[in-house]
Amino acid sequence: MNLAKVSSNGQITVPVEIRRLLGLKSGDKVLFYQKPNGDIVLSNASAQAIAKAQSAFSGAAAALGVSNEEDVQRLVDEVRYGR
């Protein structure tokens, strides 16, 4: 269990063990959200954004017929040169 104290400014220091678990570095943003049961969860906002983007793009490569670097280059050339 880790404990943090809230300062008079409303700031907390995230314990080093938690920072390591979340992969937090200086300057990172954190996300707080409430689960349906009322628990508050702290997560690495960058990791959360990447996971959300990956989920949103799931299946896009297959839909575009992209399976390797050559396919990616073909799409880039189509956009660049209108081929």
DRENKOL-191739 format. One record per atom (N, C-alpha, C): x, y, z; residue in one letter. Coordinates in steps of 0.05 Angstrom, whole numbers, plus 5000, padded with zeros to 4 digits. Example, Ala and Ser with C-alpha at 12.3 -4.5 7.8 and 13.67 -1.06 7.14 Angstrom:
<kedos>
526448865156A524649105156A526449345156A525749555142S527349795143S525850015157S
</kedos>
This chain:
<kedos>
501749775000M500050005000M501850255000M501050454985N502450704984N500650934993N501851125006L500351345017L501551605008L499951805001A500852064993A499352275008A500552495014K499352715029K498552935010K496253055014V495353274997V496453535010V497853704994S498853955004S496654165006S497254395017S495254605019S494454704992S496054654971N495454734944N493854524929N493254294942G491854074929G493653894914G496353914917Q498253754903Q498953504919Q499653294904I500653044917I503152964903I504852814916T507152684904T506452394900T506552304876V505852024870V508351854879V507851664896P510051494906P511651364883P514251344887V516051244866V515150964856V514250794873E513350524864E510950544845E509150734850I506750774833I507650894807I509551094808R510551214783R511751004765R513250824777R514550614761R512450434749R510450354765L508350174754L506850304731L506350564733L504850704712L506650804689L509350784693G511150894673G511051194671G510651324694L510451624695L513251744696L513551954680K516052104681K515352404686K517252554693S516852844698S515552974674S513453124678G511953254657G509653104646G509452844652D507152684643D504652784655D502452724642K499752794652K498552534663K496952564684V495552344695V492552384692V491152164690L488252164686L486952044711L484952184722F483352074744F480552024733F479551784739Y476751734732Y475451554753Y472751584754Q471251434774Q469951194762Q470350964774K469150714765K466250704775K464550544763P461750524772P461450464802P463350324813N463150254842N464050484860N464950714848G465750944864G468750974868G470250754862D473150774864D474250974845D476351124853I477751314836I480251174826I480751194800V483051064788V484951274776V487451234780L489551414769L490951264748L491251374724S492751244703S494451444687S496351334673N498151494656N496551584632N496051844629A494351944608A495551884580A498151884578S499451824552S498851534544S499251354562A498751074557A495751024550A494051164564Q491151144559Q490451244531Q491651464523A491151574496A492151384474A494451264478I495551074459I493750834456I492850724479A491050494479A488450564465A487350804470K484850884457K485250904426K487451024418A488051054389A488350784376A489850604390Q490150334379Q487550194375Q485750224395S483150104393S481550224370S481650494367A480150624346A481150544318A483750484315F484750404289F484850104285F483849954304S483749664301S482349584276S483649434259G482449334234G482749514210G483749764215A484049954193A486049854172A488249744181A490349644162A489249434144A487749244156A486549024140A484549134120A482949334129A480949454111A482249594088A484649704092L486049844070L487949664054L488049404062G489749224048G492749254055G493349354079V496049404087V497049174104V499149044096S500248824112S503248844115S504549034101N507449054103N508349344095N510949394097E511949664091E511449754062E511549564044E511149634016E508249734012E506349614026D503549704024D503249984035D504650044057V504550314068V505750504048V507950444036Q509250624016Q507350663993Q506050453984R504150473962R501950683969R500850663993L498750854001L499851144003L502251174013V503451444014V503851553986V504851383968D505151473940D502551553927D500451403933E497751463922E496851733931E497251793956V496452053967V498152283956V500752233955R502652433946R502452493916R502252283901Y502452323872Y499852253857Y497752193872G495152143860G495051903842G496751703848R496851463831R494551273838R
</kedos>
